[in-house]
Amino acid sequence: MKKTTKILSVLMVLVMAAALMSTMAFAAPEHNWDAENPEAVWADDYSSCTVRLNCLDEGCEAKAEKFYTAKNHEIKSEVVPPTCTEDGYTRHTIVDPNTYWSNGLYVDSDVVPATGHNTTITETVDIANKKYTVVTSCNDCDYSFTEVYDIVETVQQPTCTEDGFKKYAAVVGDTNVELTDYTEVIPALGHDVGEGKFAPTGDVWFHYQHCKRCDKNVNPQPHEWGEWKVTKEPTDHERGEAIQFCKVCGGNQTCEIPARTPQTGDDSMLGLWVGLLILSGGAAVSLAVRKRKEH
């Protein structure tokens, strides 16, 4: 019985010594462990990891392994949030004061995609130097990108009655981007009528001022007719003629006076004839103007 107990005690000592040698395997000085290429086998939930090393010495097939657990504070898990350009993740790192690998040993899980830049665009327009600057900057990081474009100017000259303008556009590649906020209006010039004299144009109703700039008759005003004057007395066989002048432009209009009636030789009705002719002429002109307006 005592002999059996003694044998069991020796076996237990040997087992414990073997276990101790296994845990101390990484520290064995006689092996040249391949610290550049450790083999790590992680649990599915990253709560534990077994690390294995091979000996680099020629002909040596020694292997060593060590078991780490998060429960024993040998594995540290740290959440790294994503940035604008890099993915986020959870990094699980083995914590070992006696590190046998060159850059630590870790594994990443739960990858979160990069967020992308949260940008603000600032535009600067320098009309004097003909430059259009666009700065794109990120509100969450120090990213910034600046683009500078040339500005071209388009000028439409004003006329007497219509405004002109200056327009600006940024040359972006093959496209001109109009900078509408910087359009300048050039006011219409108005008519240049010189001293403002009215001139006859052959219009029975109106006289006009003439614009030197656009070469058009403008600003119509009604004639101010004077008294009729007989320029040719009618005879028994020929009609006479009367004329009147505009007091403003000097234009004139004429009318015919019917020939006298030879039977009586009485010319006392000459004024009546002239008046009737004027009224009939005015009615004819009025009708012609009205038809012209209708068309």
KOLDRENZA-455127 format. One line per 10 residues: for each residue x, y negated, z of N, C-alpha, C. Coordinates in steps of 0.001 Angstrom, whole numbers. Last residue first. Example, Ala and Ser with C-alpha at 12.3 -4.5 7.8 and 13.67 -1.06 7.14 Angstrom:
12850:2250:7080:13670:1060:7140:12900:-30:7870 ~ 13190:5690:7800:12300:4500:7800:13200:3300:7800
END
This chain:
-55110:-96791:-88578:-54235:-95799:-89208:-52933:-95678:-88487 ~ -56114:-98826:-87016:-56809:-97529:-86984:-55953:-96435:-87585 ~ -54411:-100915:-87743:-54339:-100369:-86364:-54983:-99004:-86299 ~ -55284:-101335:-90330:-53899:-100932:-90100:-53737:-100335:-88712 ~ -57888:-102144:-89885:-57667:-100869:-90580:-56237:-100391:-90355 ~ -57331:-104608:-88633:-58057:-103562:-87904:-57848:-102203:-88543 ~ -56077:-105966:-90693:-55326:-105652:-89466:-55989:-104534:-88691 ~ -58230:-106193:-92482:-57008:-105487:-92879:-56196:-105081:-91668 ~ -60041:-107702:-91012:-60407:-106352:-91427:-59172:-105547:-91794 ~ -58593:-110079:-90787:-58980:-109331:-89579:-59309:-107895:-89918
-58438:-110830:-93464:-57201:-110497:-92740:-57512:-109663:-91517 ~ -61152:-111317:-93903:-60440:-110298:-94688:-59170:-109861:-93999 ~ -61634:-113368:-92122:-62351:-112103:-91955:-61652:-110988:-92715 ~ -59981:-115351:-93202:-59718:-114826:-91853:-60398:-113495:-91628 ~ -61294:-115757:-95650:-59910:-115265:-95624:-59549:-114677:-94279 ~ -63737:-116747:-94769:-63711:-115467:-95497:-62316:-114884:-95517 ~ -62847:-119105:-93531:-63540:-118073:-92746:-63496:-116727:-93446 ~ -61731:-120391:-95760:-60891:-120063:-94586:-61529:-118962:-93766 ~ -63955:-120716:-97389:-62835:-119913:-97844:-61940:-119488:-96688 ~ -65497:-122431:-95823:-65982:-121077:-96118:-64859:-120166:-96575
-63838:-124711:-95837:-64157:-124011:-94579:-64627:-122602:-94809 ~ -63885:-125375:-98558:-62612:-125014:-97911:-62866:-124246:-96623 ~ -66600:-125991:-98860:-66001:-124877:-99602:-64693:-124407:-98951 ~ -66824:-128215:-97187:-67588:-127008:-96881:-66992:-125799:-97571 ~ -65179:-130026:-98530:-64813:-129565:-97171:-65549:-128299:-96797 ~ -66653:-130413:-100896:-65315:-129804:-100922:-64916:-129267:-99550 ~ -69052:-131686:-101257:-69108:-130363:-100589:-67747:-129689:-100544 ~ -68604:-133912:-102709:-68848:-134115:-101268:-68867:-132799:-100511 ~ -68249:-134138:-105355:-67225:-133389:-104595:-67405:-133544:-103092 ~ -70305:-133959:-108141:-70315:-134325:-106715:-69290:-133480:-105964
-70801:-133348:-110674:-69651:-134213:-110431:-69548:-134642:-108985 ~ -72841:-131770:-111601:-73188:-132879:-110715:-72045:-133845:-110542 ~ -71771:-129948:-113422:-73074:-130535:-113673:-73305:-131774:-112818 ~ -69332:-128842:-112569:-69307:-129977:-113501:-70651:-130660:-113681 ~ -68239:-128132:-109432:-69376:-127864:-110324:-69524:-129049:-111276 ~ -64710:-127453:-109032:-65901:-128269:-108829:-67002:-127867:-109814 ~ -63276:-124314:-107945:-63412:-125412:-108924:-64709:-126173:-108681 ~ -62437:-123620:-104486:-63160:-123354:-105734:-63208:-124586:-106645 ~ -59216:-123416:-103275:-60436:-124217:-103205:-61178:-124009:-104531 ~ -57317:-120930:-101561:-57794:-121563:-102778:-59072:-122352:-102516
-54813:-121309:-98995:-56083:-120770:-99481:-56489:-121542:-100736 ~ -51876:-120335:-97131:-52616:-121148:-98102:-53951:-120504:-98415 ~ -49736:-120771:-94338:-50634:-119927:-95117:-51463:-120859:-95997 ~ -46433:-120859:-92871:-47643:-121432:-93463:-48484:-120344:-94089 ~ -44112:-121557:-90185:-44694:-120698:-91203:-45984:-121306:-91731 ~ -43209:-122971:-88066:-43156:-123618:-89376:-43671:-122752:-90489 ~ -43370:-122076:-85474:-42346:-121470:-86329:-42220:-122127:-87693 ~ -45258:-123967:-84279:-44110:-123395:-83554:-43014:-122938:-84510 ~ -47356:-124745:-85844:-46663:-125800:-85106:-45382:-125291:-84425 ~ -47781:-123518:-89084:-47709:-123180:-87647:-46873:-124249:-86956
-49798:-125258:-91530:-48505:-124856:-90982:-48624:-124508:-89497 ~ -51825:-124799:-94475:-51686:-125180:-93064:-50394:-124583:-92524 ~ -53214:-125860:-97622:-52155:-125199:-96829:-52231:-125674:-95392 ~ -55180:-125377:-100598:-54946:-126036:-99301:-53914:-125224:-98521 ~ -56047:-126018:-104030:-55308:-125237:-103022:-55107:-126071:-101760 ~ -58572:-125557:-106657:-57561:-126297:-105921:-56881:-125403:-104880 ~ -59247:-124261:-109904:-59373:-124248:-108446:-58254:-125084:-107816 ~ -60487:-125858:-112812:-59435:-125192:-112047:-59688:-125296:-110548 ~ -62559:-127290:-113959:-62162:-126013:-114569:-61113:-125247:-113758 ~ -62974:-129567:-112566:-64160:-128860:-113064:-63816:-127476:-113575
-60548:-129092:-109899:-61152:-129819:-111023:-62392:-129054:-111456 ~ -59193:-129522:-106589:-59863:-128728:-107618:-60404:-129647:-108733 ~ -55972:-130721:-105714:-57396:-130973:-105806:-58023:-130071:-106865 ~ -53617:-129333:-103722:-54024:-129434:-105122:-55535:-129590:-105165 ~ -53333:-129467:-101041:-52120:-129693:-101841:-52438:-129805:-103334 ~ -54976:-130426:-98219:-55182:-130104:-99630:-53916:-130456:-100395 ~ -54377:-128899:-95133:-54084:-130037:-96009:-54227:-129588:-97453 ~ -55677:-128004:-91955:-55537:-127704:-93385:-55268:-128999:-94152 ~ -53790:-128489:-88960:-54923:-128782:-89831:-54617:-128368:-91269 ~ -51884:-125650:-87611:-52299:-127057:-87666:-53494:-127231:-88591
-51769:-122717:-85537:-51984:-123361:-86837:-52406:-124817:-86687 ~ -49737:-120963:-83930:-50501:-122151:-83534:-50691:-123003:-84792 ~ -49658:-117387:-83911:-49396:-118674:-84542:-50257:-119773:-83913 ~ -48820:-115401:-81018:-49777:-115850:-82051:-49395:-117219:-82613 ~ -45725:-113620:-80839:-46606:-114635:-80261:-47571:-115098:-81360 ~ -43575:-110856:-80160:-44585:-111502:-81009:-45451:-112491:-80215 ~ -40789:-109859:-79524:-41560:-110838:-78745:-42606:-111568:-79594 ~ -38832:-109376:-82538:-39328:-109011:-81208:-40139:-110159:-80625 ~ -37380:-107846:-85283:-38258:-108938:-84848:-38942:-108532:-83560 ~ -33978:-106671:-85075:-35418:-106449:-85144:-36153:-107717:-84738
-31232:-106284:-84654:-31719:-106727:-85959:-33205:-106416:-86144 ~ -30039:-105791:-82254:-30680:-104636:-82900:-31292:-104979:-84258 ~ -28792:-108353:-81846:-28121:-107085:-81513:-28726:-105910:-82289 ~ -30375:-110485:-82481:-29109:-110367:-83202:-28482:-108987:-82996 ~ -33802:-110478:-82900:-32704:-110018:-82046:-31455:-109835:-82894 ~ -35993:-113163:-83420:-35163:-112138:-84059:-33983:-111795:-83152 ~ -39414:-113669:-82533:-38011:-113990:-82341:-37190:-112854:-82951 ~ -42308:-114270:-84641:-41423:-113449:-83821:-40091:-114154:-83575 ~ -45872:-114865:-85051:-44482:-115143:-85380:-43603:-114450:-84333 ~ -48978:-113432:-86219:-47931:-113638:-85222:-46642:-114157:-85850
-50853:-113397:-88352:-51309:-113539:-86971:-50197:-113964:-86006 ~ -49661:-113054:-90767:-50648:-114114:-90664:-51080:-114368:-89228 ~ -46274:-112619:-91334:-47413:-112089:-90584:-48396:-113236:-90342 ~ -44059:-113750:-92346:-45097:-113387:-93305:-46312:-112793:-92631 ~ -42443:-114613:-90383:-42098:-113318:-90990:-43108:-112900:-92047 ~ -40944:-117502:-88932:-42039:-116875:-89681:-41566:-115581:-90340 ~ -39459:-117458:-85690:-39331:-117598:-87133:-40507:-116929:-87817 ~ -38660:-119129:-82695:-39553:-118228:-83401:-39452:-118511:-84897 ~ -35646:-119231:-80781:-36554:-119822:-81762:-37399:-118741:-82414 ~ -33750:-118543:-78895:-35143:-118169:-78651:-36132:-118758:-79632
-31115:-118796:-79256:-31798:-119926:-78626:-33278:-119664:-78420 ~ -30727:-115338:-79143:-30035:-116614:-79311:-30738:-117724:-78554 ~ -31831:-112992:-78458:-32592:-113815:-79407:-31963:-115198:-79577 ~ -31151:-109942:-77679:-30361:-111166:-77807:-31021:-112017:-78897 ~ -32998:-107908:-75386:-32803:-108464:-76716:-31983:-109753:-76650 ~ -31338:-105624:-73093:-32317:-106659:-73417:-32003:-107261:-74785 ~ -29696:-103557:-72283:-29101:-104881:-72473:-30137:-105987:-72639 ~ -30391:-101233:-69624:-30641:-101714:-70983:-30192:-103169:-71103 ~ -27781:-100241:-67294:-29078:-100850:-67635:-29159:-101287:-69095 ~ -26457:-97178:-66912:-26066:-98482:-67461:-27351:-99158:-67945
-26130:-94999:-64187:-27038:-95580:-65178:-26510:-96948:-65601 ~ -24057:-92255:-63583:-24213:-93707:-63450:-25111:-94222:-64571 ~ -23990:-89251:-61777:-24396:-89920:-63007:-24632:-91408:-62743 ~ -23436:-87751:-59577:-22511:-88844:-59871:-22820:-89540:-61200 ~ -25085:-85631:-59332:-25147:-86642:-58272:-24287:-87860:-58583 ~ -24405:-83905:-61418:-25568:-84783:-61572:-25624:-85881:-60517 ~ -22026:-82802:-62965:-22064:-83324:-61594:-23163:-84374:-61543 ~ -22195:-79900:-64945:-22546:-81304:-64789:-22650:-81680:-63315 ~ -19654:-77966:-65961:-20667:-78005:-64910:-20974:-79465:-64605 ~ -18800:-76470:-68868:-18820:-77784:-68240:-19984:-77827:-67243
-16918:-73494:-69365:-18204:-74134:-69079:-18002:-75501:-68433 ~ -14702:-71966:-69511:-15262:-72416:-70785:-16567:-73175:-70609 ~ -13453:-73100:-66498:-13283:-72110:-67560:-13769:-72679:-68878 ~ -14986:-75863:-65806:-14744:-74603:-65108:-14670:-73499:-66163 ~ -14791:-79109:-65646:-14463:-78079:-66636:-14049:-76814:-65896 ~ -17461:-81041:-64469:-16235:-80312:-64131:-16024:-79212:-65161 ~ -18686:-84132:-65718:-18800:-82669:-65635:-17442:-82072:-65309 ~ -20660:-87090:-65686:-19404:-86415:-65374:-19657:-84910:-65258 ~ -21942:-89836:-67564:-22117:-88527:-66950:-20756:-87876:-66763 ~ -23338:-92941:-67738:-22056:-92250:-67662:-22314:-90945:-66935
-25782:-94429:-69950:-25356:-93680:-68768:-23897:-93275:-68898 ~ -28362:-96839:-70833:-27277:-95920:-71146:-26862:-95185:-69888 ~ -31837:-97566:-71363:-30659:-97480:-70503:-29612:-96559:-71111 ~ -33266:-99391:-74086:-33066:-98131:-73376:-31768:-98146:-72571 ~ -33377:-101813:-75463:-34567:-101382:-74726:-34367:-100112:-73900 ~ -30891:-102303:-76601:-31681:-103432:-76111:-32805:-102981:-75176 ~ -28928:-99592:-75204:-29444:-100398:-76312:-30226:-101565:-75726 ~ -25870:-98331:-73699:-27267:-98779:-73656:-27639:-99521:-74931 ~ -23893:-95449:-74588:-24045:-96899:-74485:-25523:-97290:-74459 ~ -22927:-92800:-72774:-23969:-93167:-73735:-24232:-94659:-73573
-20057:-90941:-72097:-20685:-92266:-72009:-21701:-92424:-73136 ~ -18661:-88494:-70067:-19450:-88729:-71270:-20187:-90048:-71101 ~ -15639:-87137:-68810:-16638:-88210:-68751:-17331:-88346:-70102 ~ -14466:-84319:-66931:-14589:-85053:-68195:-15757:-86033:-68085 ~ -12175:-83196:-64525:-13486:-83794:-64771:-13442:-84546:-66093 ~ -10523:-80108:-63684:-10551:-81424:-64313:-11995:-81878:-64507 ~ -10402:-78459:-60473:-10796:-78517:-61872:-10735:-79959:-62378 ~ -9042:-76325:-58080:-9085:-77707:-58559:-9369:-77689:-60061 ~ -9699:-74352:-55246:-9696:-74425:-56706:-9842:-75890:-57121 ~ -8582:-72557:-52415:-8822:-73867:-53036:-8704:-73774:-54555
-9530:-70647:-49680:-9119:-70604:-51079:-9534:-71906:-51751 ~ -8878:-69074:-46566:-9244:-70287:-47292:-8700:-70189:-48710 ~ -9157:-67373:-43468:-9134:-67292:-44926:-9586:-68609:-45539 ~ -9181:-67107:-40752:-8429:-68226:-41305:-8328:-68179:-42823 ~ -12609:-66268:-39854:-11163:-66021:-39868:-10475:-67205:-40534 ~ -15202:-67122:-39898:-14838:-66139:-38876:-13347:-65827:-38844 ~ -15766:-68767:-41974:-16100:-69266:-40642:-15617:-68340:-39530 ~ -13567:-69277:-44677:-14332:-68331:-43863:-14551:-68915:-42481 ~ -13883:-71455:-47526:-13245:-71070:-46267:-14179:-70168:-45466 ~ -13182:-72863:-50527:-13976:-71784:-49931:-13253:-71308:-48686
-13275:-75895:-52062:-12575:-75148:-51017:-13547:-74136:-50425 ~ -12864:-77494:-55061:-13765:-76586:-54351:-12935:-75774:-53351 ~ -12623:-80607:-56658:-11974:-79623:-55793:-13029:-78811:-55038 ~ -12080:-82326:-59505:-13170:-81682:-58764:-12561:-80526:-57975 ~ -10822:-85392:-60750:-10560:-84077:-60182:-11759:-83619:-59352 ~ -10359:-88081:-61691:-10962:-87051:-62551:-10627:-85642:-62063 ~ -9655:-90124:-60120:-8563:-89289:-60625:-9046:-88121:-61477 ~ -12197:-91241:-59660:-11076:-92100:-60065:-9962:-91283:-60704 ~ -13769:-89136:-58721:-14033:-89683:-60046:-12837:-90484:-60558 ~ -13520:-86458:-57065:-12672:-87651:-57149:-12808:-88210:-58562
-15410:-84516:-54997:-15380:-85101:-56337:-14589:-86402:-56286 ~ -15378:-81505:-53316:-14897:-82888:-53292:-14772:-83385:-54724 ~ -17180:-79074:-51513:-16854:-79665:-52808:-16424:-81124:-52618 ~ -16924:-76145:-49697:-16847:-77602:-49609:-16381:-78153:-50954 ~ -18596:-73343:-48556:-17989:-73976:-49729:-18071:-75496:-49585 ~ -18006:-70803:-46227:-18586:-72129:-46451:-17834:-72767:-47614 ~ -18511:-67260:-45640:-17851:-68423:-46220:-18707:-69688:-46227 ~ -17535:-64669:-44156:-18696:-65539:-43949:-18268:-66946:-44362 ~ -16199:-61810:-45767:-16044:-63196:-45332:-17396:-63908:-45211 ~ -16773:-58515:-44368:-16710:-59469:-45475:-16656:-60890:-44936
-16762:-56548:-42444:-17939:-57410:-42531:-17951:-58280:-43777 ~ -15826:-53137:-43026:-15460:-54542:-42872:-16671:-55429:-43138 ~ -17680:-50390:-41507:-17142:-51139:-42656:-16794:-52594:-42309 ~ -16502:-48364:-38933:-17507:-49384:-39244:-16953:-50247:-40387 ~ -15946:-44970:-38010:-15516:-46119:-38806:-16712:-47031:-39118 ~ -15578:-42868:-36013:-16686:-43844:-36007:-16309:-45131:-36743 ~ -12016:-42548:-35270:-13349:-42024:-35581:-14345:-43188:-35620 ~ -8537:-41711:-35431:-9621:-42707:-35474:-10928:-42041:-35850 ~ -5942:-40579:-33270:-6861:-40285:-34346:-7993:-41310:-34259 ~ -2443:-40438:-32350:-3818:-40896:-32196:-4633:-40433:-33401
614:-40770:-30860:-267:-39814:-31525:-1701:-40218:-31259 ~ 3718:-42550:-31424:2497:-42241:-30685:1624:-41300:-31488 ~ 5874:-42486:-33135:4950:-43627:-33179:3668:-43376:-32391 ~ 7478:-40151:-32570:8089:-41468:-32751:7103:-42630:-32623 ~ 6943:-37944:-29876:6743:-38298:-31262:7046:-39780:-31414 ~ 7089:-37452:-27211:8064:-36746:-28039:7874:-37036:-29527 ~ 6806:-39204:-24210:6364:-39123:-25601:7452:-38503:-26464 ~ 6047:-39025:-21287:7164:-38357:-21958:6779:-38116:-23421 ~ 3640:-40191:-20662:4863:-40949:-20353:6095:-40330:-21004 ~ 964:-40203:-22762:1955:-39287:-22198:3222:-40081:-21921
-2094:-40326:-24112:-1276:-41074:-23152:-322:-40096:-22472 ~ -3312:-40334:-27339:-2786:-39503:-26245:-1853:-40346:-25379 ~ -6146:-42177:-28398:-4690:-42102:-28296:-4283:-41229:-27110 ~ -8574:-42938:-30614:-8306:-42029:-29501:-6798:-41776:-29459 ~ -10389:-45690:-31703:-9081:-45026:-31722:-8876:-44221:-30443 ~ -13043:-46383:-33721:-12702:-46024:-32346:-11411:-45210:-32392 ~ -13200:-49247:-35971:-13124:-47817:-35663:-12953:-47650:-34155 ~ -13658:-51422:-38883:-13540:-51163:-37450:-13546:-49664:-37195 ~ -11812:-52395:-41814:-12837:-51609:-41138:-12578:-51571:-39635 ~ -11000:-55745:-42807:-10598:-54410:-42359:-11736:-53723:-41612
-11930:-58272:-43437:-11266:-57497:-44493:-10907:-56074:-44094 ~ -13205:-59309:-41204:-13706:-59664:-42540:-13172:-58724:-43613 ~ -13198:-56470:-38958:-12925:-57861:-39292:-13496:-58137:-40687 ~ -14712:-54313:-36450:-14321:-54639:-37829:-14009:-56136:-37974 ~ -13187:-53505:-33231:-14279:-54018:-34074:-13790:-54329:-35492 ~ -12174:-50636:-31781:-11591:-51767:-32519:-12678:-52292:-33467 ~ -12374:-49053:-28720:-13154:-49489:-29876:-12499:-50727:-30487 ~ -10422:-46416:-27513:-10587:-47867:-27590:-11329:-48219:-28872 ~ -9580:-43890:-25259:-10413:-44241:-26419:-10699:-45742:-26394 ~ -6908:-41912:-24261:-7543:-43225:-24125:-8300:-43535:-25412
-6136:-39031:-22502:-6594:-39539:-23800:-7343:-40846:-23563 ~ -5625:-38456:-19962:-4508:-38259:-20874:-4857:-38696:-22302 ~ -7428:-38318:-17903:-6900:-39637:-18287:-5670:-39525:-19183 ~ -8587:-35912:-17638:-7381:-36133:-16830:-6685:-37450:-17175 ~ -10537:-36144:-19554:-10934:-36024:-18156:-9767:-36296:-17226 ~ -9269:-35979:-21916:-9704:-37310:-21490:-10081:-37295:-20016 ~ -6370:-33832:-22038:-7820:-34032:-21897:-8101:-35472:-21470 ~ -4012:-31770:-23786:-4362:-33048:-23161:-5878:-33161:-23082 ~ -1522:-29307:-23894:-2949:-29555:-23921:-3248:-30845:-23146 ~ 1158:-28459:-26000:693:-29040:-24755:-756:-29448:-24936
3657:-26205:-27253:2386:-26910:-27338:2003:-27435:-25960 ~ 6275:-25072:-29354:5805:-25524:-28048:4484:-26253:-28236 ~ 8330:-22584:-30775:7193:-23491:-30865:6803:-23888:-29456 ~ 11212:-21327:-32435:10540:-21701:-31193:9428:-22693:-31478 ~ 12762:-20307:-34357:11319:-20279:-34598:10532:-20657:-33356 ~ 15745:-21157:-35773:14965:-21150:-34526:13495:-21239:-34859 ~ 17097:-21397:-38140:16940:-20051:-37608:16138:-19988:-36330 ~ 18112:-24612:-37392:18088:-23540:-38380:18025:-22180:-37687 ~ 15947:-26701:-35525:17233:-25991:-35632:17102:-24803:-36571 ~ 13488:-27796:-35104:14131:-28051:-36391:15447:-27299:-36577
10597:-26334:-33711:12022:-26641:-33556:12660:-26756:-34928 ~ 7383:-27906:-33631:8278:-26865:-34122:9726:-27308:-33919 ~ 4599:-28543:-31469:5842:-28974:-32087:6639:-27756:-32537 ~ 1160:-29421:-30979:2177:-28391:-31193:3378:-29008:-31908 ~ -1397:-30347:-28806:-302:-30819:-29653:752:-29723:-29743 ~ -4829:-30484:-28502:-3666:-29614:-28339:-2596:-30061:-29332 ~ -7164:-32513:-26803:-6293:-32319:-27965:-5143:-31397:-27593 ~ -10475:-33787:-25999:-9258:-33025:-25706:-8467:-32835:-26980 ~ -12505:-35316:-26916:-12288:-35330:-25455:-11028:-34551:-25054 ~ -13429:-35430:-29480:-12176:-36134:-29158:-11906:-36229:-27650
-15447:-33771:-30208:-15839:-35036:-29556:-14638:-35839:-29079 ~ -14017:-31645:-31305:-14980:-32370:-32140:-15385:-33706:-31530 ~ -10519:-31856:-30375:-11874:-31344:-30181:-12841:-32201:-30998 ~ -7668:-31734:-32518:-8594:-32462:-31659:-9912:-31719:-31529 ~ -4471:-30904:-32791:-5772:-30277:-33014:-6747:-30891:-32004 ~ -1577:-31989:-34303:-2575:-32275:-33276:-3905:-31659:-33675 ~ 1756:-31526:-34724:467:-30989:-35165:-537:-31186:-34043 ~ 4242:-33940:-35511:3494:-33138:-34527:2176:-32670:-35135 ~ 6637:-34860:-37031:5478:-34160:-37595:4769:-33302:-36551 ~ 8684:-35979:-35635:8092:-36767:-36716:6803:-36144:-37241
9709:-34163:-33853:8836:-35205:-33306:8170:-36052:-34392 ~ 10584:-31209:-33727:10213:-32035:-34883:9192:-33082:-34435 ~ 13098:-30642:-31253:11705:-30630:-31682:11460:-31611:-32837 ~ 15505:-28783:-30672:15433:-30036:-31422:14051:-30126:-32049 ~ 16193:-27370:-27456:15457:-27363:-28724:15437:-28763:-29337 ~ 17388:-27611:-25008:18085:-26790:-25975:17394:-26745:-27332 ~ 15850:-29063:-23257:16902:-29774:-23984:17547:-28950:-25084 ~ 12438:-29046:-22870:13610:-28160:-22941:14692:-28796:-23791 ~ 10187:-30451:-22790:11344:-31054:-22141:12600:-30208:-22252 ~ 8208:-28996:-23945:8628:-30189:-24659:9913:-30763:-24098
7796:-26960:-21976:8460:-26612:-23229:8987:-27830:-23955 ~ 6549:-27038:-19618:7816:-27764:-19647:8524:-27610:-21000 ~ 4446:-25407:-19973:4159:-26837:-19788:5414:-27658:-19877 ~ 5860:-22969:-20135:5055:-23439:-21267:4800:-24930:-21168 ~ 7011:-22706:-17643:7907:-22849:-18789:7143:-23385:-20003 ~ 4700:-22328:-16161:5513:-23526:-15931:6444:-23784:-17105 ~ 3929:-19865:-17110:3066:-21030:-17319:3848:-22315:-17171 ~ 6038:-18318:-16187:5788:-18416:-17635:4940:-19632:-17963 ~ 5699:-18595:-13456:6934:-19090:-14069:6764:-19258:-15575 ~ 3273:-17304:-13102:3373:-18735:-12802:4620:-19337:-13444
4058:-14725:-13813:3017:-15427:-14585:3103:-16927:-14375 ~ 5939:-14151:-11813:6351:-14165:-13210:5353:-14923:-14085 ~ 4331:-14209:-9538:5444:-15169:-9657:5895:-15292:-11110 ~ 2683:-12053:-10069:2107:-13400:-9985:3172:-14469:-10129 ~ 4526:-9927:-9911:3849:-10231:-11184:3264:-11644:-11206 ~ 5177:-10010:-7194:6213:-10282:-8198:5593:-10646:-9537 ~ 2727:-9305:-6069:3314:-10618:-5755:4376:-10995:-6793 ~ 2452:-6709:-6956:1497:-7734:-7390:2051:-9135:-7169 ~ 4520:-5475:-5548:4559:-5504:-7016:3650:-6596:-7562 ~ 3610:-5768:-2949:4865:-6400:-3320:4977:-6528:-4835
1372:-4164:-3008:1220:-5612:-2754:2456:-6372:-3181 ~ 2569:-1682:-3357:1654:-2228:-4389:1513:-3720:-4233 ~ 3917:-1377:-937:4675:-1395:-2175:3852:-2003:-3300 ~ 1884:-1265:861:2789:-2421:929:3579:-2544:-368 ~ 847:1205:0:0:0:0:873:-1241:0
END
